[in-house]
Amino acid sequence: MSAQLSPPVDAPIATRPLPVRTFWSRALRHRSFVLGGLLSLLVVASALLSLVWTPWSPYEIDIAAKLRPPSAAHWLGTDSFGRDIVSLLLAGARSTILVGIIAVSIGLSFGVCLGLIASAKRGWTEEIIMRFSDFTFAFPAVLSAIMLAAVAGPGMVTSIIAIGIFQIPTLTRLTRGSANAIWAREFVLAARASGKGAFRITIEHVLPNILSILIVQATIQFALAILAEAALSYLGLGTQPPQPSWGRMLNDAQTMLFQSPMLAVYPGAAIAIAVLGLNLLGDGLRDLLDPRLAGER
């Protein structure tokens, strides 16, 4: 019986077992993902912190302390109503994230379902759904908010519904296009040949294969929702006082640009950080979840 020979020490590198790189080991090497995750985590941490602590009450008005410069008592100063800027930024992050999460959830819930149905049924069902998406896409979030405000009045709920409705056609189109590509794959044809119905194929094969695309798109839609919420609040259609909002802070600061321009810089920087972080996070997730790019990182 011959002894089993071990491979020589100088064997080619290709014959040696390669270490398995997990998702997180690759993610920590991806600069866009790391930077976007840190910025997004900063915004989320600010919102969570505002639930239990703020330096001052964001609802407390002190006219005697208005427009004070940064100090030990007020780290970024006060606004034209004497409210602490740091407290307003922390509480504003809470409002922004709340609106973004609910609005994106609405868009995902309806958009993904409609896109999957259109891809699975085809024919008149697909045509009706896509034409409905085209019709909905003609109403941007601001226009939808104006119409809703005329009926129900401005407020956070109005901005959530308007932003959510505007996101539905985008996610419907993305889901339908991605699902159509999966329906043409060999393993889906084999599943149909084995007798599986359209609903079961959609749940077991189509949805899992487009989930990474939907996750990446959700981060991008979250960033767009933050911009839309700030715009609606700036126009007076979104979050209403006394509830703090970054858009409301910009609206209040526009009359003080020459006296205290930093009042507009702080909320503007907060919006920019949130949007930049989510966009970088989305780019990183796209590279990490795409199997064609995973080997390059």
ROTITOR-706856 format. One record per residue (C-alpha): residue number from 1; residue in one letter; chain; y, z, x. Coordinates in steps of 0.001 Angstrom, whole numbers. Layout:
<nubas>
nuba k=NUM	r=a	c=A	y=Y	z=Z	x=X
...
</nubas>
This chain:
<nubas>
nuba k=1	r=m	c=A	y=0	z=0	x=0
nuba k=2	r=s	c=A	y=3200	z=-1098	x=1614
nuba k=3	r=a	c=A	y=6159	z=1245	x=1837
nuba k=4	r=q	c=A	y=9282	z=395	x=-111
nuba k=5	r=l	c=A	y=11986	z=-846	x=2193
nuba k=6	r=s	c=A	y=15526	z=440	x=1766
nuba k=7	r=p	c=A	y=18396	z=-2045	x=1936
nuba k=8	r=p	c=A	y=19965	z=-2362	x=5381
nuba k=9	r=v	c=A	y=23122	z=-474	x=6122
nuba k=10	r=d	c=A	y=25004	z=-3697	x=6796
nuba k=11	r=a	c=A	y=23981	z=-5243	x=3451
nuba k=12	r=p	c=A	y=26625	z=-7416	x=1767
nuba k=13	r=i	c=A	y=29149	z=-5527	x=-349
nuba k=14	r=a	c=A	y=28129	z=-7511	x=-3439
nuba k=15	r=t	c=A	y=24627	z=-5955	x=-3348
nuba k=16	r=r	c=A	y=25933	z=-2384	x=-3324
nuba k=17	r=p	c=A	y=26427	z=-620	x=-6659
nuba k=18	r=l	c=A	y=30062	z=-668	x=-7730
nuba k=19	r=p	c=A	y=31674	z=2516	x=-9100
nuba k=20	r=v	c=A	y=32281	z=2470	x=-12837
nuba k=21	r=r	c=A	y=36001	z=2716	x=-13552
nuba k=22	r=t	c=A	y=36740	z=4490	x=-16789
nuba k=23	r=f	c=A	y=39665	z=3698	x=-19038
nuba k=24	r=w	c=A	y=41718	z=6664	x=-17846
nuba k=25	r=s	c=A	y=41100	z=6006	x=-14170
nuba k=26	r=r	c=A	y=42498	z=2502	x=-14645
nuba k=27	r=a	c=A	y=45263	z=3733	x=-16933
nuba k=28	r=l	c=A	y=46585	z=6178	x=-14333
nuba k=29	r=r	c=A	y=46962	z=3271	x=-11900
nuba k=30	r=h	c=A	y=48908	z=1187	x=-14393
nuba k=31	r=r	c=A	y=52595	z=1856	x=-13815
nuba k=32	r=s	c=A	y=53762	z=434	x=-17136
nuba k=33	r=f	c=A	y=51289	z=2574	x=-19073
nuba k=34	r=v	c=A	y=52122	z=5741	x=-17126
nuba k=35	r=l	c=A	y=55903	z=5315	x=-17398
nuba k=36	r=g	c=A	y=55729	z=4340	x=-21075
nuba k=37	r=g	c=A	y=53412	z=7243	x=-21816
nuba k=38	r=l	c=A	y=55725	z=9730	x=-20095
nuba k=39	r=l	c=A	y=58811	z=8481	x=-21945
nuba k=40	r=s	c=A	y=56981	z=8468	x=-25281
nuba k=41	r=l	c=A	y=55590	z=11932	x=-24578
nuba k=42	r=l	c=A	y=59120	z=13146	x=-23844
nuba k=43	r=v	c=A	y=60332	z=11965	x=-27262
nuba k=44	r=v	c=A	y=57329	z=13446	x=-29068
nuba k=45	r=a	c=A	y=57684	z=16739	x=-27184
nuba k=46	r=s	c=A	y=61365	z=16896	x=-28158
nuba k=47	r=a	c=A	y=60470	z=16404	x=-31815
nuba k=48	r=l	c=A	y=57754	z=19078	x=-31684
nuba k=49	r=l	c=A	y=60061	z=21485	x=-29850
nuba k=50	r=s	c=A	y=62704	z=21111	x=-32564
nuba k=51	r=l	c=A	y=60216	z=22464	x=-35103
nuba k=52	r=v	c=A	y=60208	z=25879	x=-33424
nuba k=53	r=w	c=A	y=63354	z=26047	x=-31280
nuba k=54	r=t	c=A	y=66784	z=24505	x=-30764
nuba k=55	r=p	c=A	y=69629	z=25993	x=-28676
nuba k=56	r=w	c=A	y=71817	z=26172	x=-31800
nuba k=57	r=s	c=A	y=71303	z=25357	x=-35430
nuba k=58	r=p	c=A	y=71762	z=21578	x=-35883
nuba k=59	r=y	c=A	y=73196	z=22264	x=-39342
nuba k=60	r=e	c=A	y=75822	z=24810	x=-38265
nuba k=61	r=i	c=A	y=79414	z=23530	x=-38324
nuba k=62	r=d	c=A	y=82021	z=25257	x=-36156
nuba k=63	r=i	c=A	y=85317	z=23384	x=-36272
nuba k=64	r=a	c=A	y=86840	z=25802	x=-33756
nuba k=65	r=a	c=A	y=84278	z=24678	x=-31166
nuba k=66	r=k	c=A	y=84561	z=20922	x=-31752
nuba k=67	r=l	c=A	y=84538	z=18410	x=-28868
nuba k=68	r=r	c=A	y=83799	z=21006	x=-26203
nuba k=69	r=p	c=A	y=82637	z=19676	x=-22822
nuba k=70	r=p	c=A	y=79197	z=20509	x=-21372
nuba k=71	r=s	c=A	y=78859	z=24192	x=-20490
nuba k=72	r=a	c=A	y=76273	z=26941	x=-20150
nuba k=73	r=a	c=A	y=76480	z=27581	x=-23892
nuba k=74	r=h	c=A	y=76403	z=23902	x=-24934
nuba k=75	r=w	c=A	y=74537	z=21873	x=-22317
nuba k=76	r=l	c=A	y=75856	z=18494	x=-23509
nuba k=77	r=g	c=A	y=78913	z=19785	x=-25364
nuba k=78	r=t	c=A	y=79661	z=19649	x=-29087
nuba k=79	r=d	c=A	y=80554	z=16895	x=-31548
nuba k=80	r=s	c=A	y=83573	z=16507	x=-33819
nuba k=81	r=f	c=A	y=82137	z=19108	x=-36211
nuba k=82	r=g	c=A	y=81376	z=21656	x=-33518
nuba k=83	r=r	c=A	y=77606	z=21069	x=-33639
nuba k=84	r=d	c=A	y=75565	z=21365	x=-30462
nuba k=85	r=i	c=A	y=74613	z=17917	x=-29110
nuba k=86	r=v	c=A	y=71259	z=19014	x=-27639
nuba k=87	r=s	c=A	y=70223	z=20535	x=-30953
nuba k=88	r=l	c=A	y=71194	z=17357	x=-32795
nuba k=89	r=l	c=A	y=69213	z=15195	x=-30364
nuba k=90	r=l	c=A	y=66100	z=17356	x=-30697
nuba k=91	r=a	c=A	y=66274	z=17442	x=-34504
nuba k=92	r=g	c=A	y=67122	z=13724	x=-34589
nuba k=93	r=a	c=A	y=63928	z=12943	x=-32654
nuba k=94	r=r	c=A	y=61966	z=14697	x=-35388
nuba k=95	r=s	c=A	y=63539	z=12553	x=-38116
nuba k=96	r=t	c=A	y=63097	z=9345	x=-36119
nuba k=97	r=i	c=A	y=59419	z=9937	x=-35356
nuba k=98	r=l	c=A	y=58668	z=10986	x=-38933
nuba k=99	r=v	c=A	y=60192	z=7806	x=-40340
nuba k=100	r=g	c=A	y=58460	z=5673	x=-37697
nuba k=101	r=i	c=A	y=54999	z=7141	x=-38226
nuba k=102	r=i	c=A	y=55070	z=6845	x=-42023
nuba k=103	r=a	c=A	y=56614	z=3365	x=-41995
nuba k=104	r=v	c=A	y=54102	z=2030	x=-39452
nuba k=105	r=s	c=A	y=51269	z=3651	x=-41416
nuba k=106	r=i	c=A	y=52425	z=1822	x=-44538
nuba k=107	r=g	c=A	y=52604	z=-1466	x=-42651
nuba k=108	r=l	c=A	y=49173	z=-983	x=-41080
nuba k=109	r=s	c=A	y=47484	z=128	x=-44289
nuba k=110	r=f	c=A	y=48634	z=-2830	x=-46374
nuba k=111	r=g	c=A	y=48983	z=-5425	x=-43610
nuba k=112	r=v	c=A	y=45532	z=-4917	x=-42090
nuba k=113	r=c	c=A	y=43808	z=-4850	x=-45496
nuba k=114	r=l	c=A	y=45558	z=-8003	x=-46678
nuba k=115	r=g	c=A	y=44905	z=-9803	x=-43386
nuba k=116	r=l	c=A	y=41198	z=-8929	x=-43421
nuba k=117	r=i	c=A	y=40851	z=-10014	x=-47053
nuba k=118	r=a	c=A	y=42619	z=-13319	x=-46369
nuba k=119	r=s	c=A	y=40374	z=-14007	x=-43377
nuba k=120	r=a	c=A	y=37153	z=-13079	x=-45193
nuba k=121	r=k	c=A	y=37794	z=-14816	x=-48517
nuba k=122	r=r	c=A	y=39733	z=-17924	x=-47428
nuba k=123	r=g	c=A	y=40639	z=-20518	x=-50047
nuba k=124	r=w	c=A	y=43092	z=-19552	x=-52770
nuba k=125	r=t	c=A	y=42895	z=-15868	x=-51869
nuba k=126	r=e	c=A	y=44117	z=-16569	x=-48355
nuba k=127	r=e	c=A	y=46811	z=-18921	x=-49617
nuba k=128	r=i	c=A	y=48188	z=-16388	x=-52113
nuba k=129	r=i	c=A	y=48229	z=-13565	x=-49564
nuba k=130	r=m	c=A	y=49953	z=-15639	x=-46889
nuba k=131	r=r	c=A	y=52565	z=-16989	x=-49286
nuba k=132	r=f	c=A	y=53232	z=-13429	x=-50452
nuba k=133	r=s	c=A	y=53679	z=-12458	x=-46794
nuba k=134	r=d	c=A	y=56154	z=-15307	x=-46303
nuba k=135	r=f	c=A	y=58099	z=-14129	x=-49350
nuba k=136	r=t	c=A	y=58169	z=-10508	x=-48124
nuba k=137	r=f	c=A	y=59183	z=-11607	x=-44636
nuba k=138	r=a	c=A	y=62365	z=-13113	x=-46120
nuba k=139	r=f	c=A	y=63638	z=-9609	x=-46902
nuba k=140	r=p	c=A	y=64553	z=-7745	x=-43686
nuba k=141	r=a	c=A	y=64566	z=-3960	x=-43584
nuba k=142	r=v	c=A	y=68342	z=-3708	x=-44002
nuba k=143	r=l	c=A	y=68384	z=-5956	x=-47075
nuba k=144	r=s	c=A	y=65427	z=-4101	x=-48591
nuba k=145	r=a	c=A	y=67165	z=-782	x=-47948
nuba k=146	r=i	c=A	y=70338	z=-2023	x=-49657
nuba k=147	r=m	c=A	y=68371	z=-3053	x=-52746
nuba k=148	r=l	c=A	y=66417	z=211	x=-52824
nuba k=149	r=a	c=A	y=69577	z=2262	x=-52271
nuba k=150	r=a	c=A	y=71186	z=531	x=-55252
nuba k=151	r=v	c=A	y=68285	z=1683	x=-57434
nuba k=152	r=a	c=A	y=67159	z=5037	x=-55989
nuba k=153	r=g	c=A	y=70054	z=5945	x=-53687
nuba k=154	r=p	c=A	y=70147	z=6111	x=-49874
nuba k=155	r=g	c=A	y=67946	z=8532	x=-47989
nuba k=156	r=m	c=A	y=64994	z=8957	x=-45655
nuba k=157	r=v	c=A	y=62494	z=7823	x=-48294
nuba k=158	r=t	c=A	y=64493	z=4643	x=-48835
nuba k=159	r=s	c=A	y=64441	z=3816	x=-45123
nuba k=160	r=i	c=A	y=60705	z=4565	x=-44864
nuba k=161	r=i	c=A	y=59851	z=2234	x=-47760
nuba k=162	r=a	c=A	y=62184	z=-518	x=-46533
nuba k=163	r=i	c=A	y=60854	z=-440	x=-42956
nuba k=164	r=g	c=A	y=57253	z=-186	x=-44133
nuba k=165	r=i	c=A	y=57589	z=-3190	x=-46447
nuba k=166	r=f	c=A	y=59188	z=-5251	x=-43684
nuba k=167	r=q	c=A	y=56257	z=-4521	x=-41336
nuba k=168	r=i	c=A	y=53558	z=-5615	x=-43783
nuba k=169	r=p	c=A	y=53872	z=-9431	x=-43329
nuba k=170	r=t	c=A	y=53921	z=-9181	x=-39523
nuba k=171	r=l	c=A	y=50722	z=-7137	x=-39446
nuba k=172	r=t	c=A	y=49133	z=-9316	x=-42132
nuba k=173	r=r	c=A	y=49693	z=-12453	x=-40079
nuba k=174	r=l	c=A	y=48444	z=-10819	x=-36880
nuba k=175	r=t	c=A	y=45328	z=-9419	x=-38550
nuba k=176	r=r	c=A	y=44472	z=-12665	x=-40279
nuba k=177	r=g	c=A	y=44903	z=-14754	x=-37110
nuba k=178	r=s	c=A	y=42871	z=-12357	x=-34956
nuba k=179	r=a	c=A	y=40143	z=-12024	x=-37605
nuba k=180	r=n	c=A	y=39847	z=-15804	x=-37994
nuba k=181	r=a	c=A	y=39048	z=-16058	x=-34282
nuba k=182	r=i	c=A	y=36301	z=-13437	x=-34644
nuba k=183	r=w	c=A	y=34793	z=-15113	x=-37723
nuba k=184	r=a	c=A	y=34173	z=-18231	x=-35593
nuba k=185	r=r	c=A	y=32174	z=-16322	x=-32957
nuba k=186	r=e	c=A	y=28409	z=-16732	x=-32598
nuba k=187	r=f	c=A	y=27499	z=-13112	x=-33346
nuba k=188	r=v	c=A	y=29350	z=-13284	x=-36686
nuba k=189	r=l	c=A	y=27528	z=-16514	x=-37571
nuba k=190	r=a	c=A	y=24265	z=-14771	x=-36718
nuba k=191	r=a	c=A	y=25216	z=-11830	x=-38944
nuba k=192	r=r	c=A	y=25919	z=-14203	x=-41832
nuba k=193	r=a	c=A	y=22609	z=-15954	x=-41257
nuba k=194	r=s	c=A	y=20830	z=-12589	x=-41423
nuba k=195	r=g	c=A	y=22185	z=-12061	x=-44943
nuba k=196	r=k	c=A	y=25098	z=-9698	x=-44346
nuba k=197	r=g	c=A	y=27964	z=-9961	x=-46822
nuba k=198	r=a	c=A	y=31601	z=-10602	x=-46021
nuba k=199	r=f	c=A	y=32619	z=-6966	x=-46541
nuba k=200	r=r	c=A	y=29919	z=-5611	x=-44229
nuba k=201	r=i	c=A	y=30673	z=-8193	x=-41534
nuba k=202	r=t	c=A	y=34367	z=-7329	x=-41738
nuba k=203	r=i	c=A	y=33733	z=-3604	x=-41301
nuba k=204	r=e	c=A	y=30953	z=-3816	x=-38712
nuba k=205	r=h	c=A	y=32002	z=-6798	x=-36607
nuba k=206	r=v	c=A	y=35504	z=-8119	x=-37308
nuba k=207	r=l	c=A	y=37572	z=-4931	x=-37495
nuba k=208	r=p	c=A	y=36123	z=-3272	x=-34345
nuba k=209	r=n	c=A	y=36814	z=-6427	x=-32324
nuba k=210	r=i	c=A	y=40474	z=-6648	x=-33341
nuba k=211	r=l	c=A	y=41166	z=-2912	x=-33213
nuba k=212	r=s	c=A	y=42634	z=-3042	x=-29695
nuba k=213	r=i	c=A	y=45080	z=-5761	x=-30782
nuba k=214	r=l	c=A	y=46169	z=-3663	x=-33750
nuba k=215	r=i	c=A	y=46688	z=-584	x=-31569
nuba k=216	r=v	c=A	y=48938	z=-2497	x=-29197
nuba k=217	r=q	c=A	y=50892	z=-4030	x=-32077
nuba k=218	r=a	c=A	y=51290	z=-617	x=-33722
nuba k=219	r=t	c=A	y=53161	z=699	x=-30661
nuba k=220	r=i	c=A	y=55490	z=-2307	x=-30753
nuba k=221	r=q	c=A	y=56048	z=-1894	x=-34490
nuba k=222	r=f	c=A	y=56787	z=1795	x=-33895
nuba k=223	r=a	c=A	y=59570	z=821	x=-31485
nuba k=224	r=l	c=A	y=60977	z=-1628	x=-34046
nuba k=225	r=a	c=A	y=60813	z=1079	x=-36712
nuba k=226	r=i	c=A	y=62881	z=3406	x=-34526
nuba k=227	r=l	c=A	y=65541	z=712	x=-34110
nuba k=228	r=a	c=A	y=65505	z=-39	x=-37837
nuba k=229	r=e	c=A	y=65802	z=3654	x=-38744
nuba k=230	r=a	c=A	y=68762	z=4075	x=-36405
nuba k=231	r=a	c=A	y=70447	z=985	x=-37868
nuba k=232	r=l	c=A	y=69921	z=2126	x=-41464
nuba k=233	r=s	c=A	y=71182	z=5632	x=-40699
nuba k=234	r=y	c=A	y=74215	z=4157	x=-38922
nuba k=235	r=l	c=A	y=74997	z=2118	x=-42042
nuba k=236	r=g	c=A	y=74583	z=5185	x=-44248
nuba k=237	r=l	c=A	y=71418	z=3885	x=-45949
nuba k=238	r=g	c=A	y=68884	z=6017	x=-44089
nuba k=239	r=t	c=A	y=68742	z=9704	x=-43252
nuba k=240	r=q	c=A	y=71575	z=11512	x=-44998
nuba k=241	r=p	c=A	y=73600	z=14506	x=-43778
nuba k=242	r=p	c=A	y=73133	z=17314	x=-43043
nuba k=243	r=q	c=A	y=69752	z=16111	x=-41696
nuba k=244	r=p	c=A	y=70366	z=15031	x=-38066
nuba k=245	r=s	c=A	y=69582	z=11468	x=-37055
nuba k=246	r=w	c=A	y=70343	z=9436	x=-33952
nuba k=247	r=g	c=A	y=71825	z=6688	x=-36105
nuba k=248	r=r	c=A	y=74014	z=9202	x=-37939
nuba k=249	r=m	c=A	y=75195	z=10536	x=-34579
nuba k=250	r=l	c=A	y=76286	z=7035	x=-33589
nuba k=251	r=n	c=A	y=78093	z=6648	x=-36896
nuba k=252	r=d	c=A	y=79943	z=9944	x=-36420
nuba k=253	r=a	c=A	y=80815	z=9056	x=-32817
nuba k=254	r=q	c=A	y=82452	z=5706	x=-33550
nuba k=255	r=t	c=A	y=85744	z=7340	x=-34540
nuba k=256	r=m	c=A	y=85754	z=9395	x=-31308
nuba k=257	r=l	c=A	y=85050	z=6668	x=-28769
nuba k=258	r=f	c=A	y=88392	z=7102	x=-26970
nuba k=259	r=q	c=A	y=88508	z=10903	x=-27181
nuba k=260	r=s	c=A	y=84843	z=11591	x=-26332
nuba k=261	r=p	c=A	y=82821	z=8441	x=-25529
nuba k=262	r=m	c=A	y=79781	z=10482	x=-24492
nuba k=263	r=l	c=A	y=79140	z=11301	x=-28143
nuba k=264	r=a	c=A	y=77903	z=7720	x=-28522
nuba k=265	r=v	c=A	y=76144	z=7585	x=-25157
nuba k=266	r=y	c=A	y=73749	z=10472	x=-25840
nuba k=267	r=p	c=A	y=72124	z=9158	x=-29060
nuba k=268	r=g	c=A	y=72230	z=5606	x=-27704
nuba k=269	r=a	c=A	y=70353	z=6733	x=-24595
nuba k=270	r=a	c=A	y=67816	z=8588	x=-26750
nuba k=271	r=i	c=A	y=67133	z=5455	x=-28805
nuba k=272	r=a	c=A	y=66851	z=3339	x=-25643
nuba k=273	r=i	c=A	y=64394	z=5792	x=-24037
nuba k=274	r=a	c=A	y=62191	z=5892	x=-27146
nuba k=275	r=v	c=A	y=62104	z=2114	x=-27572
nuba k=276	r=l	c=A	y=61594	z=1453	x=-23849
nuba k=277	r=g	c=A	y=58780	z=3984	x=-23656
nuba k=278	r=l	c=A	y=56911	z=2506	x=-26613
nuba k=279	r=n	c=A	y=57337	z=-1060	x=-25347
nuba k=280	r=l	c=A	y=56047	z=-132	x=-21888
nuba k=281	r=l	c=A	y=53188	z=1790	x=-23473
nuba k=282	r=g	c=A	y=52306	z=-1233	x=-25595
nuba k=283	r=d	c=A	y=52348	z=-3533	x=-22549
nuba k=284	r=g	c=A	y=50108	z=-1123	x=-20670
nuba k=285	r=l	c=A	y=47647	z=-811	x=-23552
nuba k=286	r=r	c=A	y=47518	z=-4592	x=-23867
nuba k=287	r=d	c=A	y=46520	z=-4943	x=-20205
nuba k=288	r=l	c=A	y=44019	z=-2084	x=-20338
nuba k=289	r=l	c=A	y=42321	z=-3000	x=-23620
nuba k=290	r=d	c=A	y=42115	z=-6743	x=-22954
nuba k=291	r=p	c=A	y=38715	z=-7335	x=-21278
nuba k=292	r=r	c=A	y=40097	z=-10436	x=-19563
nuba k=293	r=l	c=A	y=42707	z=-8309	x=-17783
nuba k=294	r=a	c=A	y=40693	z=-5121	x=-17305
nuba k=295	r=g	c=A	y=39082	z=-6347	x=-14107
nuba k=296	r=e	c=A	y=42449	z=-7127	x=-12544
nuba k=297	r=r	c=A	y=43690	z=-3542	x=-12671
</nubas>
